[in-house]
Amino acid sequence: MATRVRSTAEERREEVLRAALEEFARQGLDGTPTDAIAKRVGVSQPYLFRLFGTKKQLFLAVVERCFERTLGAFRRAAEGLSGEEAMHAMGSAYADLLEDRTLLLAQLQAYVACQDPEVRSLVRDGFKRLAGFVAEASGAAPEAVRSFFATGMLMNVIAAMELDRVREPWAHDLVVHKEVR
């Protein structure tokens, strides 16, 4: 008879965060029932709340994880680089991140949930960290950093609509091609 190994609270926390990322990415903060997350992980709702307190705190943890993942990708990409070379490397790293549709949709859901003051504050802080890192790593002027993030937002929209699959001139003209970044 096989013995079942119990997960530690930290392992369960990680499992819940992964499941919550999937659920929140698809349905957002307001549309995601906590029982769907609990069921996906195989825990009870009370246990889920023991780990995170509230659904909003769980959502905030997921959003923070998304920002950490993006910042980590930027740090790795820019390592040893500066100027335009660093910005291009970070742009390419971001394009690679967008291949993870769940991460993309979770990020977009974070912006949608900004009507909530706590979510808005966390998203602002996360964006501030990203912008600060891009400015510091590249040494670029504010206008170039703004252009970098404007391109990133266009990349979000392109990825969300899967515009790279649309074979029409208007779509092709908008798609940010890897070799251009």
Beta strands, then each sheet from edge to edge (+ up, - down):
end
